[in-house]
């Protein structure tokens, strides 16, 4: 299976380097010089990494096959992937891949509160994308304090979300509840008047 690790952005300089949007939590392992990456569209690859360096928060990659800015420009928007079969023997401490997480049940205790639909890899922390039981998208910080257990074999992730994380529409719901309460109060008052009038 192919695992997407980056999306190529604009060229950098005149020697074929490109900026990339990193889509892996271990770029230092994925872009080691000598690594061959699969490219989508396939006509633009494969590409062999010869350099990887950070310019502030932006990763710059150089490839053996790309020697100038024109070649780099032609790669703009291309997706870079690695073969996950080659990663099976690597250290599991890196975390989880998106394809392993998508489809897992999201549970709070024994209650199923939704289904994992994606993983967003960010600089500070990753976010699990969970579709709750009402079809709403909830972003869950993928940290041990909130996601203490991931069971691929069991088909679930265990969550201990902070209060309100899954109540995205709480203000509207609260307003709706209060409105319903007011309606019920008004209805009761009307009924009391009718009963008094009938006496």
Rosetta constraint file for C-alpha pairs under 8 A:
AtomPair CA 1 CA 83 HARMONIC 5.78 0.50
AtomPair CA 1 CA 84 HARMONIC 5.50 0.50
AtomPair CA 1 CA 85 HARMONIC 6.68 0.50
AtomPair CA 2 CA 81 HARMONIC 5.87 0.50
AtomPair CA 2 CA 82 HARMONIC 5.55 0.50
AtomPair CA 2 CA 83 HARMONIC 4.65 0.50
AtomPair CA 2 CA 84 HARMONIC 5.82 0.50
AtomPair CA 3 CA 81 HARMONIC 5.15 0.50
AtomPair CA 3 CA 82 HARMONIC 5.35 0.50
AtomPair CA 3 CA 83 HARMONIC 6.24 0.50
AtomPair CA 3 CA 84 HARMONIC 6.07 0.50
AtomPair CA 3 CA 97 HARMONIC 7.98 0.50
AtomPair CA 3 CA 99 HARMONIC 8.00 0.50
AtomPair CA 4 CA 23 HARMONIC 6.78 0.50
AtomPair CA 4 CA 24 HARMONIC 7.76 0.50
AtomPair CA 4 CA 79 HARMONIC 6.90 0.50
AtomPair CA 4 CA 80 HARMONIC 5.79 0.50
AtomPair CA 4 CA 81 HARMONIC 4.14 0.50
AtomPair CA 4 CA 82 HARMONIC 6.59 0.50
AtomPair CA 5 CA 22 HARMONIC 6.25 0.50
AtomPair CA 5 CA 23 HARMONIC 4.62 0.50
AtomPair CA 5 CA 24 HARMONIC 5.05 0.50
AtomPair CA 5 CA 30 HARMONIC 7.50 0.50
AtomPair CA 5 CA 79 HARMONIC 7.84 0.50
AtomPair CA 5 CA 80 HARMONIC 5.80 0.50
AtomPair CA 5 CA 81 HARMONIC 5.31 0.50
AtomPair CA 5 CA 82 HARMONIC 7.01 0.50
AtomPair CA 6 CA 20 HARMONIC 6.11 0.50
AtomPair CA 6 CA 21 HARMONIC 5.39 0.50
AtomPair CA 6 CA 22 HARMONIC 4.58 0.50
AtomPair CA 6 CA 23 HARMONIC 4.89 0.50
AtomPair CA 6 CA 24 HARMONIC 7.17 0.50
AtomPair CA 6 CA 79 HARMONIC 6.01 0.50
AtomPair CA 6 CA 80 HARMONIC 5.13 0.50
AtomPair CA 6 CA 81 HARMONIC 7.04 0.50
AtomPair CA 7 CA 20 HARMONIC 5.47 0.50
AtomPair CA 7 CA 21 HARMONIC 5.04 0.50
AtomPair CA 7 CA 22 HARMONIC 6.77 0.50
AtomPair CA 7 CA 23 HARMONIC 7.52 0.50
AtomPair CA 7 CA 77 HARMONIC 6.15 0.50
AtomPair CA 7 CA 78 HARMONIC 5.85 0.50
AtomPair CA 7 CA 79 HARMONIC 4.54 0.50
AtomPair CA 7 CA 80 HARMONIC 6.01 0.50
AtomPair CA 8 CA 18 HARMONIC 6.68 0.50
AtomPair CA 8 CA 19 HARMONIC 6.13 0.50
AtomPair CA 8 CA 20 HARMONIC 4.41 0.50
AtomPair CA 8 CA 21 HARMONIC 6.35 0.50
AtomPair CA 8 CA 75 HARMONIC 6.59 0.50
AtomPair CA 8 CA 76 HARMONIC 5.39 0.50
AtomPair CA 8 CA 77 HARMONIC 5.20 0.50
AtomPair CA 8 CA 78 HARMONIC 5.42 0.50
AtomPair CA 8 CA 79 HARMONIC 6.35 0.50
AtomPair CA 8 CA 80 HARMONIC 7.46 0.50
AtomPair CA 9 CA 18 HARMONIC 6.42 0.50
AtomPair CA 9 CA 19 HARMONIC 5.05 0.50
AtomPair CA 9 CA 20 HARMONIC 5.14 0.50
AtomPair CA 9 CA 21 HARMONIC 6.84 0.50
AtomPair CA 9 CA 75 HARMONIC 7.87 0.50
AtomPair CA 9 CA 76 HARMONIC 5.12 0.50
AtomPair CA 9 CA 77 HARMONIC 5.88 0.50
AtomPair CA 10 CA 18 HARMONIC 5.85 0.50
AtomPair CA 10 CA 19 HARMONIC 5.68 0.50
AtomPair CA 10 CA 20 HARMONIC 7.84 0.50
AtomPair CA 10 CA 72 HARMONIC 7.61 0.50
AtomPair CA 10 CA 73 HARMONIC 6.53 0.50
AtomPair CA 10 CA 76 HARMONIC 5.79 0.50
AtomPair CA 11 CA 16 HARMONIC 6.83 0.50
AtomPair CA 11 CA 17 HARMONIC 5.92 0.50
AtomPair CA 11 CA 18 HARMONIC 4.29 0.50
AtomPair CA 11 CA 19 HARMONIC 6.20 0.50
AtomPair CA 11 CA 69 HARMONIC 6.20 0.50
AtomPair CA 11 CA 72 HARMONIC 5.39 0.50
AtomPair CA 11 CA 73 HARMONIC 5.70 0.50
AtomPair CA 11 CA 76 HARMONIC 7.65 0.50
AtomPair CA 12 CA 16 HARMONIC 7.13 0.50
AtomPair CA 12 CA 17 HARMONIC 5.23 0.50
AtomPair CA 12 CA 18 HARMONIC 5.17 0.50
AtomPair CA 12 CA 19 HARMONIC 6.43 0.50
AtomPair CA 12 CA 60 HARMONIC 7.58 0.50
AtomPair CA 12 CA 69 HARMONIC 7.52 0.50
AtomPair CA 13 CA 17 HARMONIC 6.58 0.50
AtomPair CA 13 CA 69 HARMONIC 6.83 0.50
AtomPair CA 14 CA 68 HARMONIC 5.46 0.50
AtomPair CA 14 CA 69 HARMONIC 4.72 0.50
AtomPair CA 15 CA 66 HARMONIC 7.97 0.50
AtomPair CA 15 CA 67 HARMONIC 5.46 0.50
AtomPair CA 15 CA 68 HARMONIC 4.47 0.50
AtomPair CA 15 CA 69 HARMONIC 5.95 0.50
AtomPair CA 16 CA 62 HARMONIC 6.28 0.50
AtomPair CA 16 CA 63 HARMONIC 7.34 0.50
AtomPair CA 16 CA 66 HARMONIC 5.33 0.50
AtomPair CA 16 CA 67 HARMONIC 4.78 0.50
AtomPair CA 16 CA 68 HARMONIC 4.12 0.50
AtomPair CA 16 CA 69 HARMONIC 4.82 0.50
AtomPair CA 16 CA 70 HARMONIC 7.57 0.50
AtomPair CA 16 CA 71 HARMONIC 6.48 0.50
AtomPair CA 16 CA 72 HARMONIC 5.05 0.50
AtomPair CA 17 CA 60 HARMONIC 6.28 0.50
AtomPair CA 17 CA 61 HARMONIC 5.45 0.50
AtomPair CA 17 CA 62 HARMONIC 4.52 0.50
AtomPair CA 17 CA 63 HARMONIC 7.26 0.50
AtomPair CA 17 CA 66 HARMONIC 7.85 0.50
AtomPair CA 17 CA 68 HARMONIC 7.82 0.50
AtomPair CA 17 CA 69 HARMONIC 7.43 0.50
AtomPair CA 17 CA 72 HARMONIC 6.53 0.50
AtomPair CA 18 CA 60 HARMONIC 5.50 0.50
AtomPair CA 18 CA 61 HARMONIC 5.46 0.50
AtomPair CA 18 CA 62 HARMONIC 6.61 0.50
AtomPair CA 18 CA 72 HARMONIC 6.15 0.50
AtomPair CA 19 CA 58 HARMONIC 6.64 0.50
AtomPair CA 19 CA 59 HARMONIC 5.84 0.50
AtomPair CA 19 CA 60 HARMONIC 4.67 0.50
AtomPair CA 19 CA 61 HARMONIC 6.52 0.50
AtomPair CA 20 CA 58 HARMONIC 7.18 0.50
AtomPair CA 20 CA 59 HARMONIC 5.84 0.50
AtomPair CA 20 CA 60 HARMONIC 6.37 0.50
AtomPair CA 20 CA 61 HARMONIC 7.26 0.50
AtomPair CA 21 CA 58 HARMONIC 7.82 0.50
AtomPair CA 21 CA 59 HARMONIC 7.53 0.50
AtomPair CA 22 CA 27 HARMONIC 7.19 0.50
AtomPair CA 22 CA 59 HARMONIC 7.47 0.50
AtomPair CA 22 CA 121 HARMONIC 7.99 0.50
AtomPair CA 23 CA 121 HARMONIC 5.94 0.50
AtomPair CA 24 CA 30 HARMONIC 7.88 0.50
AtomPair CA 24 CA 121 HARMONIC 6.62 0.50
AtomPair CA 25 CA 94 HARMONIC 7.05 0.50
AtomPair CA 25 CA 95 HARMONIC 7.82 0.50
AtomPair CA 25 CA 121 HARMONIC 6.68 0.50
AtomPair CA 26 CA 30 HARMONIC 6.39 0.50
AtomPair CA 26 CA 94 HARMONIC 6.71 0.50
AtomPair CA 27 CA 31 HARMONIC 5.91 0.50
AtomPair CA 28 CA 32 HARMONIC 6.61 0.50
AtomPair CA 30 CA 35 HARMONIC 7.48 0.50
AtomPair CA 30 CA 82 HARMONIC 7.96 0.50
AtomPair CA 31 CA 35 HARMONIC 6.33 0.50
AtomPair CA 31 CA 49 HARMONIC 6.46 0.50
AtomPair CA 31 CA 51 HARMONIC 7.96 0.50
AtomPair CA 31 CA 52 HARMONIC 6.42 0.50
AtomPair CA 31 CA 61 HARMONIC 7.96 0.50
AtomPair CA 32 CA 49 HARMONIC 6.78 0.50
AtomPair CA 32 CA 50 HARMONIC 7.79 0.50
AtomPair CA 32 CA 51 HARMONIC 7.55 0.50
AtomPair CA 32 CA 52 HARMONIC 7.16 0.50
AtomPair CA 33 CA 48 HARMONIC 7.52 0.50
AtomPair CA 33 CA 49 HARMONIC 4.83 0.50
AtomPair CA 33 CA 50 HARMONIC 4.52 0.50
AtomPair CA 33 CA 51 HARMONIC 5.67 0.50
AtomPair CA 33 CA 52 HARMONIC 7.29 0.50
AtomPair CA 34 CA 48 HARMONIC 5.90 0.50
AtomPair CA 34 CA 49 HARMONIC 5.38 0.50
AtomPair CA 34 CA 50 HARMONIC 6.09 0.50
AtomPair CA 35 CA 48 HARMONIC 5.62 0.50
AtomPair CA 35 CA 49 HARMONIC 5.43 0.50
AtomPair CA 36 CA 46 HARMONIC 6.61 0.50
AtomPair CA 36 CA 47 HARMONIC 5.63 0.50
AtomPair CA 36 CA 48 HARMONIC 4.38 0.50
AtomPair CA 36 CA 49 HARMONIC 6.43 0.50
AtomPair CA 36 CA 82 HARMONIC 7.74 0.50
AtomPair CA 37 CA 45 HARMONIC 7.67 0.50
AtomPair CA 37 CA 46 HARMONIC 5.65 0.50
AtomPair CA 37 CA 47 HARMONIC 5.25 0.50
AtomPair CA 37 CA 48 HARMONIC 6.22 0.50
AtomPair CA 37 CA 49 HARMONIC 7.63 0.50
AtomPair CA 37 CA 80 HARMONIC 6.04 0.50
AtomPair CA 37 CA 81 HARMONIC 5.66 0.50
AtomPair CA 37 CA 82 HARMONIC 5.54 0.50
AtomPair CA 38 CA 42 HARMONIC 7.29 0.50
AtomPair CA 38 CA 45 HARMONIC 6.23 0.50
AtomPair CA 38 CA 46 HARMONIC 4.89 0.50
AtomPair CA 38 CA 47 HARMONIC 6.71 0.50
AtomPair CA 38 CA 80 HARMONIC 5.72 0.50
AtomPair CA 38 CA 81 HARMONIC 5.01 0.50
AtomPair CA 38 CA 82 HARMONIC 6.05 0.50
AtomPair CA 38 CA 83 HARMONIC 7.88 0.50
AtomPair CA 39 CA 43 HARMONIC 7.76 0.50
AtomPair CA 39 CA 44 HARMONIC 6.25 0.50
AtomPair CA 39 CA 45 HARMONIC 4.96 0.50
AtomPair CA 39 CA 46 HARMONIC 5.60 0.50
AtomPair CA 39 CA 47 HARMONIC 7.11 0.50
AtomPair CA 39 CA 78 HARMONIC 6.58 0.50
AtomPair CA 39 CA 79 HARMONIC 5.69 0.50
AtomPair CA 39 CA 80 HARMONIC 4.90 0.50
AtomPair CA 39 CA 81 HARMONIC 6.37 0.50
AtomPair CA 40 CA 44 HARMONIC 7.19 0.50
AtomPair CA 40 CA 45 HARMONIC 7.60 0.50
AtomPair CA 40 CA 78 HARMONIC 5.64 0.50
AtomPair CA 40 CA 79 HARMONIC 5.10 0.50
AtomPair CA 40 CA 80 HARMONIC 6.65 0.50
AtomPair CA 41 CA 45 HARMONIC 7.63 0.50
AtomPair CA 41 CA 78 HARMONIC 6.48 0.50
AtomPair CA 41 CA 79 HARMONIC 7.46 0.50
AtomPair CA 42 CA 46 HARMONIC 7.14 0.50
AtomPair CA 44 CA 75 HARMONIC 6.96 0.50
AtomPair CA 44 CA 78 HARMONIC 8.00 0.50
AtomPair CA 47 CA 63 HARMONIC 6.12 0.50
AtomPair CA 47 CA 64 HARMONIC 7.03 0.50
AtomPair CA 47 CA 65 HARMONIC 6.37 0.50
AtomPair CA 48 CA 63 HARMONIC 5.31 0.50
AtomPair CA 48 CA 64 HARMONIC 5.48 0.50
AtomPair CA 48 CA 65 HARMONIC 6.94 0.50
AtomPair CA 49 CA 61 HARMONIC 6.98 0.50
AtomPair CA 49 CA 62 HARMONIC 5.96 0.50
AtomPair CA 49 CA 63 HARMONIC 4.61 0.50
AtomPair CA 49 CA 64 HARMONIC 6.33 0.50
AtomPair CA 50 CA 61 HARMONIC 7.66 0.50
AtomPair CA 50 CA 62 HARMONIC 5.49 0.50
AtomPair CA 50 CA 63 HARMONIC 5.18 0.50
AtomPair CA 50 CA 64 HARMONIC 5.77 0.50
AtomPair CA 51 CA 60 HARMONIC 7.93 0.50
AtomPair CA 51 CA 61 HARMONIC 5.62 0.50
AtomPair CA 51 CA 62 HARMONIC 4.84 0.50
AtomPair CA 51 CA 63 HARMONIC 6.95 0.50
AtomPair CA 52 CA 59 HARMONIC 6.96 0.50
AtomPair CA 52 CA 60 HARMONIC 5.68 0.50
AtomPair CA 52 CA 61 HARMONIC 4.63 0.50
AtomPair CA 52 CA 62 HARMONIC 6.46 0.50
AtomPair CA 53 CA 59 HARMONIC 5.84 0.50
AtomPair CA 53 CA 60 HARMONIC 5.34 0.50
AtomPair CA 53 CA 61 HARMONIC 6.73 0.50
AtomPair CA 54 CA 58 HARMONIC 5.61 0.50
AtomPair CA 54 CA 59 HARMONIC 4.55 0.50
AtomPair CA 54 CA 60 HARMONIC 5.96 0.50
AtomPair CA 55 CA 59 HARMONIC 6.25 0.50
AtomPair CA 55 CA 60 HARMONIC 6.95 0.50
AtomPair CA 62 CA 66 HARMONIC 7.34 0.50
AtomPair CA 63 CA 67 HARMONIC 7.62 0.50
AtomPair CA 66 CA 71 HARMONIC 5.60 0.50
AtomPair CA 66 CA 72 HARMONIC 6.37 0.50
AtomPair CA 67 CA 71 HARMONIC 6.81 0.50
AtomPair CA 67 CA 72 HARMONIC 7.88 0.50
AtomPair CA 68 CA 72 HARMONIC 6.44 0.50
AtomPair CA 69 CA 73 HARMONIC 6.04 0.50
AtomPair CA 70 CA 74 HARMONIC 6.53 0.50
AtomPair CA 71 CA 75 HARMONIC 6.92 0.50
AtomPair CA 72 CA 76 HARMONIC 7.05 0.50
AtomPair CA 83 CA 87 HARMONIC 7.24 0.50
AtomPair CA 84 CA 88 HARMONIC 6.68 0.50
AtomPair CA 96 CA 100 HARMONIC 6.64 0.50
AtomPair CA 96 CA 101 HARMONIC 7.13 0.50
AtomPair CA 97 CA 101 HARMONIC 6.69 0.50
AtomPair CA 98 CA 102 HARMONIC 6.17 0.50
AtomPair CA 98 CA 118 HARMONIC 6.22 0.50
AtomPair CA 98 CA 119 HARMONIC 5.48 0.50
AtomPair CA 100 CA 152 HARMONIC 6.99 0.50
AtomPair CA 101 CA 116 HARMONIC 6.52 0.50
AtomPair CA 101 CA 117 HARMONIC 7.78 0.50
AtomPair CA 101 CA 118 HARMONIC 7.19 0.50
AtomPair CA 101 CA 119 HARMONIC 7.71 0.50
AtomPair CA 101 CA 152 HARMONIC 7.36 0.50
AtomPair CA 102 CA 115 HARMONIC 7.78 0.50
AtomPair CA 102 CA 116 HARMONIC 5.11 0.50
AtomPair CA 102 CA 117 HARMONIC 4.90 0.50
AtomPair CA 102 CA 118 HARMONIC 5.55 0.50
AtomPair CA 102 CA 119 HARMONIC 7.89 0.50
AtomPair CA 103 CA 115 HARMONIC 5.94 0.50
AtomPair CA 103 CA 116 HARMONIC 5.36 0.50
AtomPair CA 103 CA 117 HARMONIC 6.13 0.50
AtomPair CA 103 CA 155 HARMONIC 7.87 0.50
AtomPair CA 104 CA 115 HARMONIC 5.75 0.50
AtomPair CA 104 CA 116 HARMONIC 5.40 0.50
AtomPair CA 104 CA 152 HARMONIC 7.50 0.50
AtomPair CA 104 CA 155 HARMONIC 5.00 0.50
AtomPair CA 104 CA 156 HARMONIC 4.64 0.50
AtomPair CA 104 CA 157 HARMONIC 6.52 0.50
AtomPair CA 105 CA 112 HARMONIC 6.50 0.50
AtomPair CA 105 CA 113 HARMONIC 7.74 0.50
AtomPair CA 105 CA 114 HARMONIC 6.06 0.50
AtomPair CA 105 CA 115 HARMONIC 4.56 0.50
AtomPair CA 105 CA 116 HARMONIC 6.31 0.50
AtomPair CA 105 CA 155 HARMONIC 6.21 0.50
AtomPair CA 105 CA 156 HARMONIC 4.36 0.50
AtomPair CA 105 CA 157 HARMONIC 6.20 0.50
AtomPair CA 106 CA 112 HARMONIC 5.76 0.50
AtomPair CA 106 CA 113 HARMONIC 5.70 0.50
AtomPair CA 106 CA 114 HARMONIC 5.05 0.50
AtomPair CA 106 CA 115 HARMONIC 5.23 0.50
AtomPair CA 106 CA 116 HARMONIC 6.36 0.50
AtomPair CA 106 CA 130 HARMONIC 7.32 0.50
AtomPair CA 106 CA 156 HARMONIC 5.74 0.50
AtomPair CA 106 CA 157 HARMONIC 5.09 0.50
AtomPair CA 106 CA 158 HARMONIC 6.16 0.50
AtomPair CA 106 CA 159 HARMONIC 6.81 0.50
AtomPair CA 107 CA 111 HARMONIC 5.40 0.50
AtomPair CA 107 CA 112 HARMONIC 4.36 0.50
AtomPair CA 107 CA 113 HARMONIC 5.56 0.50
AtomPair CA 107 CA 114 HARMONIC 7.18 0.50
AtomPair CA 107 CA 156 HARMONIC 6.81 0.50
AtomPair CA 107 CA 157 HARMONIC 6.16 0.50
AtomPair CA 107 CA 158 HARMONIC 4.97 0.50
AtomPair CA 107 CA 159 HARMONIC 5.86 0.50
AtomPair CA 108 CA 112 HARMONIC 6.48 0.50
AtomPair CA 108 CA 113 HARMONIC 6.68 0.50
AtomPair CA 108 CA 158 HARMONIC 5.96 0.50
AtomPair CA 108 CA 159 HARMONIC 5.13 0.50
AtomPair CA 108 CA 160 HARMONIC 6.20 0.50
AtomPair CA 108 CA 161 HARMONIC 7.83 0.50
AtomPair CA 109 CA 158 HARMONIC 7.08 0.50
AtomPair CA 109 CA 159 HARMONIC 7.58 0.50
AtomPair CA 113 CA 132 HARMONIC 5.69 0.50
AtomPair CA 113 CA 133 HARMONIC 5.91 0.50
AtomPair CA 114 CA 130 HARMONIC 6.19 0.50
AtomPair CA 114 CA 131 HARMONIC 5.36 0.50
AtomPair CA 114 CA 132 HARMONIC 3.92 0.50
AtomPair CA 114 CA 133 HARMONIC 5.11 0.50
AtomPair CA 115 CA 130 HARMONIC 5.43 0.50
AtomPair CA 115 CA 131 HARMONIC 5.34 0.50
AtomPair CA 115 CA 132 HARMONIC 6.46 0.50
AtomPair CA 115 CA 133 HARMONIC 7.99 0.50
AtomPair CA 116 CA 128 HARMONIC 6.90 0.50
AtomPair CA 116 CA 129 HARMONIC 5.81 0.50
AtomPair CA 116 CA 130 HARMONIC 4.36 0.50
AtomPair CA 116 CA 131 HARMONIC 6.32 0.50
AtomPair CA 117 CA 128 HARMONIC 7.89 0.50
AtomPair CA 117 CA 129 HARMONIC 5.51 0.50
AtomPair CA 117 CA 130 HARMONIC 5.56 0.50
AtomPair CA 117 CA 131 HARMONIC 6.43 0.50
AtomPair CA 118 CA 128 HARMONIC 6.16 0.50
AtomPair CA 118 CA 129 HARMONIC 4.84 0.50
AtomPair CA 118 CA 130 HARMONIC 7.15 0.50
AtomPair CA 119 CA 126 HARMONIC 7.05 0.50
AtomPair CA 119 CA 127 HARMONIC 5.81 0.50
AtomPair CA 119 CA 128 HARMONIC 4.76 0.50
AtomPair CA 119 CA 129 HARMONIC 5.68 0.50
AtomPair CA 120 CA 126 HARMONIC 5.64 0.50
AtomPair CA 120 CA 127 HARMONIC 5.05 0.50
AtomPair CA 120 CA 128 HARMONIC 6.43 0.50
AtomPair CA 120 CA 129 HARMONIC 7.20 0.50
AtomPair CA 121 CA 125 HARMONIC 6.96 0.50
AtomPair CA 121 CA 126 HARMONIC 4.60 0.50
AtomPair CA 121 CA 127 HARMONIC 6.59 0.50
AtomPair CA 122 CA 126 HARMONIC 5.24 0.50
AtomPair CA 122 CA 127 HARMONIC 7.53 0.50
AtomPair CA 125 CA 141 HARMONIC 7.01 0.50
AtomPair CA 125 CA 142 HARMONIC 6.91 0.50
AtomPair CA 125 CA 143 HARMONIC 7.56 0.50
AtomPair CA 126 CA 141 HARMONIC 6.21 0.50
AtomPair CA 126 CA 142 HARMONIC 5.26 0.50
AtomPair CA 126 CA 143 HARMONIC 7.69 0.50
AtomPair CA 127 CA 139 HARMONIC 5.90 0.50
AtomPair CA 127 CA 140 HARMONIC 5.33 0.50
AtomPair CA 127 CA 141 HARMONIC 4.58 0.50
AtomPair CA 127 CA 142 HARMONIC 5.03 0.50
AtomPair CA 128 CA 139 HARMONIC 5.71 0.50
AtomPair CA 128 CA 140 HARMONIC 4.95 0.50
AtomPair CA 128 CA 141 HARMONIC 6.27 0.50
AtomPair CA 128 CA 142 HARMONIC 5.75 0.50
AtomPair CA 129 CA 137 HARMONIC 6.66 0.50
AtomPair CA 129 CA 138 HARMONIC 5.89 0.50
AtomPair CA 129 CA 139 HARMONIC 4.89 0.50
AtomPair CA 129 CA 140 HARMONIC 6.40 0.50
AtomPair CA 130 CA 137 HARMONIC 5.72 0.50
AtomPair CA 130 CA 138 HARMONIC 5.08 0.50
AtomPair CA 130 CA 139 HARMONIC 6.31 0.50
AtomPair CA 130 CA 140 HARMONIC 7.19 0.50
AtomPair CA 131 CA 135 HARMONIC 5.45 0.50
AtomPair CA 131 CA 136 HARMONIC 5.39 0.50
AtomPair CA 131 CA 137 HARMONIC 4.62 0.50
AtomPair CA 131 CA 138 HARMONIC 6.12 0.50
AtomPair CA 132 CA 136 HARMONIC 5.42 0.50
AtomPair CA 132 CA 137 HARMONIC 6.46 0.50
AtomPair CA 132 CA 138 HARMONIC 6.89 0.50
AtomPair CA 132 CA 166 HARMONIC 7.56 0.50
AtomPair CA 138 CA 165 HARMONIC 7.57 0.50
AtomPair CA 138 CA 166 HARMONIC 6.60 0.50
AtomPair CA 138 CA 168 HARMONIC 7.78 0.50
AtomPair CA 140 CA 146 HARMONIC 7.75 0.50
AtomPair CA 140 CA 161 HARMONIC 7.75 0.50
AtomPair CA 140 CA 165 HARMONIC 7.82 0.50
AtomPair CA 141 CA 146 HARMONIC 6.85 0.50
AtomPair CA 141 CA 147 HARMONIC 7.84 0.50
AtomPair CA 142 CA 146 HARMONIC 6.86 0.50
AtomPair CA 142 CA 147 HARMONIC 6.03 0.50
AtomPair CA 143 CA 147 HARMONIC 5.73 0.50
AtomPair CA 143 CA 148 HARMONIC 7.54 0.50
AtomPair CA 144 CA 148 HARMONIC 4.61 0.50
AtomPair CA 144 CA 149 HARMONIC 7.65 0.50
AtomPair CA 145 CA 160 HARMONIC 7.23 0.50
AtomPair CA 146 CA 159 HARMONIC 5.57 0.50
AtomPair CA 146 CA 160 HARMONIC 4.80 0.50
AtomPair CA 146 CA 161 HARMONIC 5.41 0.50
AtomPair CA 146 CA 162 HARMONIC 7.60 0.50
AtomPair CA 147 CA 157 HARMONIC 6.96 0.50
AtomPair CA 147 CA 158 HARMONIC 5.84 0.50
AtomPair CA 147 CA 159 HARMONIC 4.69 0.50
AtomPair CA 147 CA 160 HARMONIC 6.34 0.50
AtomPair CA 147 CA 161 HARMONIC 7.89 0.50
AtomPair CA 148 CA 158 HARMONIC 6.28 0.50
AtomPair CA 148 CA 159 HARMONIC 6.56 0.50
AtomPair CA 148 CA 160 HARMONIC 7.40 0.50
AtomPair CA 149 CA 157 HARMONIC 5.78 0.50
AtomPair CA 149 CA 158 HARMONIC 5.10 0.50
AtomPair CA 149 CA 159 HARMONIC 7.43 0.50
AtomPair CA 150 CA 156 HARMONIC 6.42 0.50
AtomPair CA 150 CA 157 HARMONIC 4.47 0.50
AtomPair CA 150 CA 158 HARMONIC 6.39 0.50
AtomPair CA 151 CA 155 HARMONIC 5.89 0.50
AtomPair CA 151 CA 156 HARMONIC 5.45 0.50
AtomPair CA 151 CA 157 HARMONIC 5.96 0.50
AtomPair CA 152 CA 156 HARMONIC 6.54 0.50
AtomPair CA 161 CA 165 HARMONIC 6.23 0.50
AtomPair CA 161 CA 166 HARMONIC 7.96 0.50
AtomPair CA 164 CA 168 HARMONIC 7.10 0.50
AtomPair CA 164 CA 170 HARMONIC 7.80 0.50
AtomPair CA 169 CA 173 HARMONIC 6.10 0.50
AtomPair CA 170 CA 174 HARMONIC 5.81 0.50
AtomPair CA 171 CA 175 HARMONIC 6.08 0.50
AtomPair CA 172 CA 176 HARMONIC 6.00 0.50
AtomPair CA 173 CA 177 HARMONIC 6.08 0.50
AtomPair CA 174 CA 178 HARMONIC 6.14 0.50
AtomPair CA 175 CA 179 HARMONIC 6.07 0.50
AtomPair CA 176 CA 180 HARMONIC 6.14 0.50
AtomPair CA 177 CA 181 HARMONIC 6.17 0.50
AtomPair CA 178 CA 182 HARMONIC 6.22 0.50
AtomPair CA 179 CA 183 HARMONIC 6.19 0.50
AtomPair CA 180 CA 184 HARMONIC 6.17 0.50
AtomPair CA 181 CA 185 HARMONIC 6.18 0.50
AtomPair CA 182 CA 186 HARMONIC 6.14 0.50
AtomPair CA 183 CA 187 HARMONIC 6.03 0.50
AtomPair CA 184 CA 188 HARMONIC 6.10 0.50
AtomPair CA 185 CA 189 HARMONIC 6.22 0.50
AtomPair CA 186 CA 190 HARMONIC 6.18 0.50
AtomPair CA 187 CA 191 HARMONIC 6.18 0.50
AtomPair CA 188 CA 192 HARMONIC 6.19 0.50
AtomPair CA 189 CA 193 HARMONIC 6.34 0.50
AtomPair CA 190 CA 194 HARMONIC 6.29 0.50
AtomPair CA 191 CA 195 HARMONIC 6.21 0.50
AtomPair CA 192 CA 196 HARMONIC 6.17 0.50
AtomPair CA 193 CA 197 HARMONIC 6.08 0.50
AtomPair CA 194 CA 198 HARMONIC 6.21 0.50
AtomPair CA 195 CA 199 HARMONIC 6.48 0.50
